[in-house]
């Protein structure tokens, strides 16, 4: 709990353009919920500059939302939504294999291979569910963080200098 408070304090203390900080935060939330665990850091580094997002804000939000306690919940919700939205059906043991494969030690090639072995249907179900789940959460994070950072910027500007 103390670590989360520390991360939130660091998050509020970030300085920069509110739009950039909010874009990074939103992308971090999106990628935290999307079932791309072994590739998340790489995707953050690749996508964040494209959306002109703050990389540090992105990593902080992704770290808070994709912690080991919440990760199984996100994958389970992705499974439920994906099963409901697609004609394919994937069961929970299959998703546990995905989580196990993504947590295995080894290089990127080994992780990709273990996920490919699970089958296209599993990946499609989880990704469809993840896209549907992550999008409204990312939009909500963008709006909320934009309000936080614009208010913070306003307070900094109106603060009397000593």
Backbone as a chain_set.jsonl record, in Angstrom:
{"seq": "XXXXXXXXXXXXXXXXXXXXXXXXXXXXXXXXXXXXXXXXXXXXXXXXXXXXXXXXXXXXXXXXXXXXXXXXXXXXXXXXXXXXXXXXXXXXXXXXXXXXXXXXXXXXXXXXXXXXXXXXXXXXXXXXXXXXXXXXXXXXXXXXXXXXXXXXXXXXXXXXXX", "coords": {"N": [[0.824, -1.189, 0.0], [1.967, 1.18, 0.758], [3.811, 1.503, -1.273], [2.169, 1.984, -3.476], [1.031, 4.419, -2.741], [3.341, 5.947, -2.794], [3.982, 5.795, -5.533], [1.741, 7.155, -6.561], [2.151, 9.697, -5.459], [4.496, 10.407, -6.807], [3.465, 10.416, -9.351], [1.608, 12.56, -9.306], [3.433, 14.577, -8.953], [4.717, 14.849, -11.355], [5.994, 16.853, -13.952], [5.231, 18.907, -16.738], [3.702, 19.185, -19.991], [0.21, 19.134, -19.706], [-1.367, 17.73, -21.592], [0.435, 15.937, -22.776], [1.201, 14.45, -20.524], [-1.273, 13.347, -19.832], [-1.878, 11.881, -22.138], [0.169, 9.971, -22.075], [-0.511, 8.716, -19.653], [-3.011, 7.658, -20.29], [-2.347, 5.869, -22.365], [-0.744, 4.148, -20.871], [-2.658, 3.022, -19.144], [-4.27, 1.745, -21.027], [-2.507, -0.161, -22.176], [-1.877, -1.584, -19.889], [-4.151, -3.025, -19.304], [-4.748, -4.38, -21.62], [-4.118, -7.637, -22.89], [-1.119, -8.041, -23.161], [1.155, -8.703, -21.768], [4.012, -9.691, -21.787], [5.105, -7.967, -23.631], [4.679, -5.364, -22.955], [6.395, -3.234, -21.956], [8.066, -2.795, -24.149], [6.156, -2.007, -26.038], [5.252, 0.358, -24.851], [7.527, 2.002, -25.018], [7.751, 2.151, -27.797], [5.232, 3.159, -28.727], [4.512, 5.412, -27.197], [6.011, 7.828, -27.955], [4.779, 8.229, -30.431], [2.169, 9.013, -29.86], [2.714, 11.277, -28.593], [3.057, 11.123, -25.859], [3.863, 11.19, -22.346], [6.473, 9.29, -21.278], [7.242, 8.463, -18.715], [4.924, 8.91, -17.161], [3.304, 7.087, -18.455], [4.572, 4.612, -17.877], [4.305, 4.644, -15.052], [1.475, 4.553, -14.632], [0.869, 2.166, -15.968], [2.295, 0.384, -14.38], [0.969, 0.563, -11.912], [-1.629, -0.339, -12.594], [-1.199, -2.84, -13.767], [-0.334, -4.68, -11.885], [0.745, -7.637, -10.034], [-1.497, -8.523, -8.575], [-3.752, -7.507, -9.867], [-3.514, -8.319, -12.52], [-4.437, -11.048, -13.122], [-7.202, -10.568, -12.853], [-7.739, -8.702, -14.937], [-7.13, -10.309, -17.179], [-9.073, -12.302, -16.857], [-11.456, -10.809, -17.131], [-11.077, -9.951, -19.752], [-11.25, -12.412, -21.015], [-13.966, -13.125, -20.463], [-15.371, -11.034, -21.81], [-14.329, -11.367, -24.41], [-15.166, -14.005, -25.045], [-17.882, -13.551, -25.072], [-18.189, -11.706, -27.135], [-17.115, -12.829, -29.433], [-17.352, -15.6, -31.765], [-15.854, -17.683, -30.878], [-14.847, -19.85, -28.193], [-13.094, -19.84, -25.233], [-11.596, -21.461, -22.492], [-11.04, -21.117, -18.902], [-8.679, -22.546, -17.931], [-7.087, -22.401, -20.21], [-6.541, -19.668, -20.401], [-5.074, -19.381, -18.083], [-2.822, -20.747, -18.916], [-1.898, -18.909, -20.79], [-1.226, -16.757, -19.143], [0.755, -17.978, -17.588], [2.605, -18.598, -19.616], [3.321, -16.035, -20.411], [4.62, -15.114, -18.201], [6.869, -16.626, -17.984], [10.38, -17.139, -17.678], [12.906, -16.068, -19.902], [13.818, -15.273, -23.284], [12.478, -12.885, -25.656], [11.788, -14.219, -28.0], [11.226, -16.83, -27.102], [8.992, -16.33, -25.485], [7.133, -15.379, -27.353], [6.898, -17.672, -28.935], [5.778, -19.495, -27.073], [3.291, -18.32, -26.65], [2.212, -18.378, -29.221], [1.889, -21.115, -29.523], [-0.366, -21.548, -28.006], [-2.531, -21.007, -29.559], [-4.466, -19.408, -32.108], [-7.149, -18.785, -31.632], [-7.326, -18.364, -28.848], [-5.706, -16.097, -28.515], [-7.103, -14.239, -30.105], [-9.63, -14.091, -28.793], [-8.86, -13.093, -26.257], [-7.625, -10.656, -27.014], [-9.698, -9.234, -28.334], [-11.542, -9.004, -26.223], [-9.872, -7.577, -24.495], [-9.418, -5.157, -25.916], [-12.007, -4.072, -25.931], [-12.453, -3.795, -23.184], [-10.276, -2.202, -22.332], [-10.428, 0.233, -23.728], [-12.606, 2.098, -22.831], [-11.673, 2.482, -20.223], [-9.152, 3.613, -20.623], [-9.908, 6.03, -21.847], [-11.305, 7.209, -19.734], [-9.209, 7.463, -17.879], [-7.631, 9.272, -19.29], [-9.25, 11.625, -19.331], [-9.604, 12.085, -16.551], [-6.908, 12.329, -15.662], [-6.094, 14.493, -17.18], [-7.597, 16.554, -16.08], [-6.496, 16.536, -13.498], [-3.784, 17.218, -14.019], [-3.998, 19.721, -15.354], [-5.158, 21.265, -13.355], [-3.128, 21.106, -11.444], [-1.095, 22.404, -12.837], [-2.221, 24.946, -13.013], [-2.306, 25.66, -10.311], [0.434, 25.805, -9.786], [1.171, 27.959, -11.406], [-0.267, 30.073, -10.258], [0.802, 30.235, -7.765], [2.248, 32.185, -5.285], [5.443, 33.676, -5.507], [8.277, 33.469, -3.36]], "CA": [[0.0, 0.0, 0.0], [2.87, 2.319, 0.818], [4.408, 1.656, -2.599], [1.176, 2.6, -4.36], [0.972, 5.843, -2.361], [4.57, 6.568, -3.293], [3.823, 5.956, -6.983], [0.753, 8.21, -6.798], [2.812, 10.969, -5.16], [5.395, 10.684, -7.934], [2.615, 10.698, -10.507], [1.098, 13.93, -9.175], [4.552, 15.509, -8.997], [5.268, 14.955, -12.703], [5.798, 18.162, -14.566], [5.21, 18.875, -18.188], [2.452, 19.542, -20.647], [-0.888, 18.263, -19.257], [-1.812, 16.86, -22.675], [1.438, 14.887, -22.9], [1.09, 13.597, -19.336], [-2.542, 12.616, -19.923], [-1.743, 10.9, -23.221], [0.995, 8.888, -21.541], [-1.296, 8.011, -18.641], [-4.05, 6.91, -20.993], [-1.692, 4.744, -23.037], [-0.336, 3.216, -19.817], [-3.854, 2.298, -18.71], [-4.687, 0.893, -22.137], [-1.582, -1.294, -22.303], [-1.909, -2.374, -18.653], [-5.326, -3.894, -19.328], [-4.641, -5.23, -22.808], [-3.318, -8.816, -22.534], [0.157, -8.05, -23.891], [2.111, -8.598, -20.668], [5.458, -9.773, -22.021], [5.539, -6.953, -24.598], [4.175, -4.063, -22.514], [7.45, -2.211, -21.893], [8.489, -2.514, -25.521], [5.082, -1.243, -26.675], [5.252, 1.708, -24.273], [8.65, 2.75, -25.603], [7.493, 2.366, -29.224], [4.005, 3.891, -29.029], [4.409, 6.673, -26.46], [6.398, 8.987, -28.772], [3.83, 8.421, -31.534], [1.002, 9.746, -29.358], [3.294, 12.402, -27.863], [2.771, 10.912, -24.45], [4.964, 11.189, -21.404], [6.852, 7.892, -21.051], [7.26, 8.186, -17.279], [3.519, 8.786, -16.75], [2.829, 5.841, -19.04], [5.106, 3.499, -17.079], [3.73, 4.672, -13.708], [0.09, 4.077, -14.678], [0.906, 0.749, -16.338], [2.791, -0.357, -13.22], [-0.087, 0.506, -10.896], [-2.782, -1.115, -13.072], [-0.831, -4.203, -14.188], [0.417, -5.341, -10.822], [0.432, -9.075, -9.969], [-2.819, -8.775, -8.012], [-4.798, -7.138, -10.824], [-3.313, -8.948, -13.823], [-5.397, -12.134, -13.375], [-8.541, -9.987, -13.02], [-7.844, -8.145, -16.295], [-7.182, -11.424, -18.131], [-10.365, -12.955, -16.708], [-12.464, -9.945, -17.753], [-10.835, -10.027, -21.203], [-11.798, -13.7, -21.423], [-15.425, -13.052, -20.451], [-15.821, -10.173, -22.905], [-13.955, -11.991, -25.678], [-16.079, -15.131, -25.28], [-19.219, -13.016, -25.34], [-18.198, -10.935, -28.384], [-16.639, -13.6, -30.583], [-17.962, -16.936, -31.826], [-14.933, -18.657, -30.274], [-14.952, -20.016, -26.746], [-11.842, -20.235, -24.592], [-11.873, -21.71, -21.084], [-10.121, -20.516, -17.93], [-7.346, -23.174, -17.93], [-6.336, -21.9, -21.361], [-6.067, -18.329, -20.035], [-3.997, -19.589, -17.116], [-1.64, -21.091, -19.714], [-1.411, -17.659, -21.377], [-0.562, -16.009, -18.065], [1.975, -18.716, -17.269], [3.541, -18.425, -20.736], [3.818, -14.665, -20.461], [5.466, -14.872, -17.032], [8.059, -17.474, -18.046], [11.67, -16.51, -17.93], [13.404, -16.362, -21.235], [13.845, -14.151, -24.203], [11.27, -12.497, -26.379], [11.464, -15.281, -28.961], [10.609, -17.933, -26.364], [7.669, -15.9, -25.047], [6.276, -15.356, -28.538], [6.666, -19.065, -29.308], [4.849, -20.127, -26.13], [1.963, -17.745, -26.873], [1.745, -18.895, -30.514], [1.479, -22.504, -29.305], [-1.683, -21.578, -27.375], [-3.54, -20.985, -30.611], [-4.995, -18.126, -32.561], [-8.448, -18.52, -31.005], [-7.081, -17.812, -27.511], [-5.188, -14.743, -28.682], [-8.186, -13.396, -30.63], [-10.625, -13.884, -27.735], [-8.297, -12.201, -25.24], [-7.379, -9.319, -27.566], [-10.994, -8.567, -28.543], [-12.012, -8.632, -24.887], [-8.98, -6.547, -23.975], [-9.682, -3.885, -26.599], [-13.293, -3.559, -25.462], [-12.3, -3.425, -21.779], [-9.253, -1.175, -22.125], [-10.738, 1.518, -24.363], [-13.276, 3.069, -21.954], [-10.827, 2.773, -19.065], [-8.12, 4.548, -21.084], [-10.556, 7.335, -22.037], [-11.57, 7.738, -18.395], [-7.917, 7.87, -17.318], [-7.208, 10.49, -19.987], [-10.05, 12.766, -18.854], [-9.268, 12.334, -15.151], [-5.532, 12.819, -15.506], [-6.014, 15.839, -17.773], [-8.118, 17.47, -15.06], [-5.506, 16.607, -12.418], [-2.573, 17.936, -14.435], [-4.296, 21.136, -15.636], [-5.351, 21.892, -12.043], [-1.795, 21.204, -10.854], [-0.398, 23.456, -13.587], [-2.852, 26.201, -12.6], [-1.845, 25.962, -8.958], [1.848, 26.19, -9.878], [1.237, 29.289, -12.01], [-0.846, 31.062, -9.355], [1.509, 30.184, -6.49], [3.086, 33.379, -5.128], [6.866, 33.364, -5.299], [8.794, 34.037, -2.104]], "C": [[0.874, 1.261, 0.0], [3.503, 2.584, -0.548], [3.451, 2.333, -3.571], [1.044, 4.079, -4.038], [2.196, 6.587, -2.88], [4.493, 6.798, -4.807], [2.836, 7.068, -7.31], [1.332, 9.593, -6.506], [3.746, 11.37, -6.299], [4.601, 11.077, -9.178], [2.109, 12.137, -10.457], [2.205, 14.963, -9.306], [5.165, 15.66, -10.392], [5.013, 16.345, -13.265], [5.891, 18.023, -16.081], [3.855, 19.306, -18.714], [1.332, 18.604, -20.194], [-1.375, 17.298, -20.344], [-0.856, 15.674, -22.855], [1.352, 13.909, -21.725], [-0.183, 12.751, -19.385], [-2.5, 11.564, -21.019], [-0.915, 9.706, -22.76], [0.24, 8.054, -20.521], [-2.343, 7.116, -19.293], [-3.467, 5.685, -21.699], [-1.244, 3.698, -22.016], [-1.501, 2.382, -19.318], [-4.296, 1.305, -19.779], [-3.813, -0.357, -22.224], [-1.537, -2.158, -21.046], [-3.038, -3.396, -18.695], [-5.299, -4.837, -20.522], [-3.746, -6.428, -22.487], [-2.046, -8.952, -23.377], [1.327, -8.026, -22.9], [3.582, -8.696, -21.064], [5.991, -8.688, -22.954], [5.215, -5.532, -24.158], [5.257, -2.974, -22.533], [7.909, -1.811, -23.288], [7.431, -1.664, -26.234], [5.015, 0.187, -26.141], [6.33, 2.55, -24.927], [8.409, 3.058, -27.083], [6.315, 3.296, -29.49], [3.951, 5.271, -28.376], [4.874, 7.892, -27.277], [5.419, 9.271, -29.919], [2.593, 9.202, -31.105], [1.422, 10.976, -28.549], [2.966, 12.343, -26.377], [4.031, 10.923, -23.613], [5.269, 9.742, -21.013], [6.821, 7.546, -19.565], [5.836, 8.022, -16.746], [2.945, 7.466, -17.251], [3.292, 4.641, -18.213], [4.497, 3.47, -15.68], [2.31, 4.112, -13.697], [0.057, 2.588, -15.021], [1.361, -0.11, -15.162], [1.703, -0.51, -12.159], [-1.217, -0.424, -11.339], [-2.45, -2.555, -13.455], [0.009, -4.9, -13.135], [-0.019, -6.805, -10.719], [-0.934, -9.408, -9.372], [-3.934, -8.507, -9.023], [-4.694, -7.862, -12.163], [-4.264, -10.124, -14.083], [-6.833, -11.627, -13.568], [-8.724, -9.446, -14.434], [-7.958, -9.272, -17.322], [-8.533, -12.137, -18.064], [-11.476, -12.119, -17.362], [-12.311, -9.917, -19.271], [-11.425, -11.325, -21.757], [-13.326, -13.653, -21.497], [-15.953, -12.223, -21.621], [-15.524, -10.797, -24.27], [-14.842, -13.172, -26.028], [-17.468, -14.644, -25.666], [-19.29, -12.356, -26.722], [-17.768, -11.716, -29.62], [-17.334, -14.962, -30.61], [-17.092, -18.02, -31.187], [-15.143, -18.718, -28.765], [-13.625, -20.542, -26.21], [-12.149, -20.422, -23.112], [-10.77, -21.144, -20.188], [-8.761, -21.22, -17.89], [-6.472, -22.694, -19.094], [-5.755, -20.511, -21.064], [-4.948, -18.432, -19.002], [-2.705, -19.99, -17.821], [-1.041, -19.832, -20.344], [-0.646, -16.864, -20.332], [0.766, -16.676, -17.712], [3.033, -18.525, -18.361], [4.126, -17.026, -20.751], [4.722, -14.343, -19.28], [6.757, -15.691, -17.041], [9.309, -16.645, -18.282], [12.123, -16.903, -19.33], [13.328, -15.123, -22.097], [12.508, -13.928, -24.89], [10.827, -13.602, -27.333], [10.76, -16.456, -28.279], [9.194, -17.574, -25.917], [6.691, -15.879, -26.212], [5.922, -16.784, -28.938], [5.651, -19.733, -28.379], [3.438, -19.581, -26.293], [1.381, -18.245, -28.193], [1.232, -20.318, -30.358], [0.09, -22.609, -28.672], [-2.815, -21.508, -28.386], [-4.092, -19.599, -30.877], [-6.319, -17.788, -31.876], [-8.286, -17.892, -29.622], [-6.63, -16.366, -27.607], [-6.299, -13.804, -29.153], [-9.205, -13.08, -29.539], [-10.099, -12.892, -26.698], [-8.08, -10.781, -25.774], [-8.683, -8.556, -27.81], [-11.555, -8.112, -27.197], [-11.178, -7.51, -24.29], [-9.22, -5.19, -24.607], [-10.977, -3.252, -26.104], [-13.201, -3.09, -24.009], [-11.378, -2.225, -21.6], [-9.644, 0.192, -22.667], [-11.482, 2.479, -23.433], [-12.458, 3.424, -20.714], [-9.754, 3.787, -19.447], [-8.705, 5.942, -21.297], [-10.829, 7.994, -20.687], [-10.286, 8.226, -17.732], [-7.437, 9.159, -17.983], [-7.946, 11.709, -19.429], [-9.681, 13.108, -17.412], [-7.876, 12.897, -14.962], [-5.37, 14.212, -16.117], [-6.52, 16.874, -16.767], [-7.109, 17.648, -13.927], [-4.32, 17.464, -12.83], [-2.835, 19.39, -14.8], [-4.51, 21.892, -14.33], [-4.003, 22.106, -11.364], [-0.989, 22.327, -11.518], [-0.922, 24.832, -13.188], [-2.357, 26.619, -11.224], [-0.388, 26.407, -8.953], [1.991, 27.612, -10.419], [0.756, 30.378, -11.03], [-0.167, 31.101, -7.993], [2.403, 31.417, -6.377], [4.544, 32.985, -4.86], [7.37, 34.108, -4.069], [10.077, 34.758, -2.334]], "O": [[0.569, 2.257, -0.657], [3.707, 3.734, -0.935], [3.863, 3.153, -4.391], [0.954, 4.908, -4.944], [2.093, 7.721, -3.349], [4.886, 7.854, -5.303], [3.066, 7.843, -8.238], [1.041, 10.552, -7.221], [3.78, 12.532, -6.705], [5.008, 11.947, -9.948], [2.175, 12.854, -11.456], [1.956, 16.095, -9.72], [6.038, 16.504, -10.593], [3.946, 16.927, -13.07], [6.552, 17.129, -16.608], [2.983, 19.737, -17.96], [1.489, 17.386, -20.288], [-1.755, 16.167, -20.039], [-1.296, 14.543, -23.061], [1.423, 12.694, -21.911], [-0.167, 11.575, -19.021], [-3.034, 10.468, -20.846], [-1.269, 8.558, -23.031], [0.336, 6.827, -20.522], [-2.533, 5.967, -18.896], [-4.035, 4.595, -21.634], [-1.353, 2.498, -22.268], [-1.361, 1.18, -19.093], [-4.653, 0.167, -19.474], [-4.321, -1.473, -22.333], [-1.195, -3.338, -21.121], [-2.896, -4.505, -18.18], [-5.778, -5.968, -20.437], [-2.701, -6.247, -21.863], [-1.922, -9.863, -24.196], [2.358, -7.406, -23.161], [4.351, -7.813, -20.684], [7.204, -8.507, -23.057], [5.451, -4.587, -24.911], [5.031, -1.897, -23.084], [8.115, -0.631, -23.571], [7.766, -0.718, -26.947], [4.751, 1.122, -26.897], [6.078, 3.681, -25.342], [8.818, 4.112, -27.569], [6.386, 4.137, -30.387], [3.394, 6.203, -28.956], [4.177, 8.906, -27.284], [5.253, 10.421, -30.327], [2.033, 9.965, -31.891], [0.597, 11.627, -27.908], [2.648, 13.346, -25.738], [5.131, 10.693, -24.116], [4.405, 9.05, -20.474], [6.413, 6.444, -19.199], [5.565, 7.105, -15.971], [2.184, 6.806, -16.542], [2.496, 3.759, -17.889], [4.199, 2.393, -15.163], [1.976, 3.288, -12.846], [-0.709, 1.834, -14.422], [0.858, -1.218, -14.975], [1.538, -1.584, -11.58], [-1.711, -1.216, -10.536], [-3.34, -3.406, -13.466], [0.951, -5.624, -13.458], [-1.057, -7.172, -11.268], [-1.473, -10.481, -9.642], [-4.946, -9.208, -9.031], [-5.694, -8.001, -12.867], [-4.849, -10.198, -15.163], [-7.59, -12.193, -14.357], [-9.749, -9.701, -15.066], [-8.784, -9.202, -18.231], [-9.078, -12.531, -19.095], [-12.332, -12.659, -18.063], [-13.306, -9.866, -19.994], [-12.023, -11.336, -22.833], [-13.913, -14.094, -22.486], [-16.862, -12.647, -22.335], [-16.361, -10.761, -25.172], [-15.234, -13.329, -27.184], [-18.144, -15.259, -26.491], [-20.315, -12.432, -27.4], [-18.038, -11.291, -30.743], [-17.846, -15.42, -29.588], [-17.548, -19.144, -30.981], [-15.57, -17.743, -28.147], [-13.106, -21.556, -26.677], [-12.887, -19.625, -22.533], [-9.708, -20.745, -20.666], [-7.747, -20.527, -17.819], [-5.252, -22.596, -18.959], [-4.617, -20.217, -21.431], [-3.988, -17.662, -19.041], [-1.616, -19.62, -17.382], [0.181, -19.699, -20.423], [0.445, -16.358, -20.597], [1.782, -16.0, -17.557], [4.209, -18.316, -18.066], [5.302, -16.848, -21.069], [5.509, -13.399, -19.345], [7.636, -15.479, -16.206], [9.303, -15.622, -18.967], [11.749, -17.953, -19.852], [12.836, -14.074, -21.683], [11.554, -14.686, -24.718], [9.635, -13.885, -27.458], [9.806, -17.011, -28.824], [8.296, -18.415, -25.964], [5.547, -16.312, -26.073], [4.766, -17.071, -29.248], [4.766, -20.453, -28.84], [2.474, -20.319, -26.091], [0.181, -18.507, -28.277], [0.245, -20.693, -30.992], [-0.563, -23.646, -28.788], [-3.939, -21.91, -28.089], [-4.17, -18.748, -29.992], [-6.578, -16.623, -31.573], [-9.034, -16.982, -29.266], [-7.112, -15.508, -26.868], [-6.419, -12.688, -28.646], [-9.6, -11.925, -29.376], [-10.805, -11.962, -26.308], [-8.326, -9.81, -25.059], [-8.762, -7.362, -27.523], [-11.99, -6.97, -27.053], [-11.712, -6.6, -23.654], [-9.226, -4.175, -23.911], [-11.04, -2.042, -25.883], [-13.814, -2.086, -23.647], [-11.667, -1.332, -20.804], [-9.229, 1.212, -22.117], [-11.018, 3.606, -23.258], [-12.544, 4.545, -20.213], [-9.475, 4.713, -18.686], [-8.06, 6.936, -20.962], [-10.609, 9.193, -20.518], [-10.274, 9.281, -17.097], [-6.896, 10.039, -17.314], [-7.318, 12.713, -19.093], [-9.468, 14.275, -17.083], [-7.68, 13.837, -14.191], [-4.588, 15.02, -15.615], [-5.932, 17.946, -16.625], [-6.89, 18.761, -13.451], [-3.895, 18.34, -12.077], [-1.966, 20.231, -14.574], [-4.087, 23.042, -14.207], [-3.76, 23.16, -10.777], [-0.296, 23.093, -10.848], [-0.146, 25.777, -13.044], [-2.03, 27.784, -10.998], [-0.018, 27.299, -8.189], [2.831, 28.378, -9.948], [1.318, 31.473, -10.99], [-0.528, 31.923, -7.15], [3.22, 31.675, -7.261], [4.822, 32.073, -4.081], [6.944, 35.227, -3.78], [10.658, 35.299, -1.393]]}, "num_chains": 1, "name": "protein.A"}
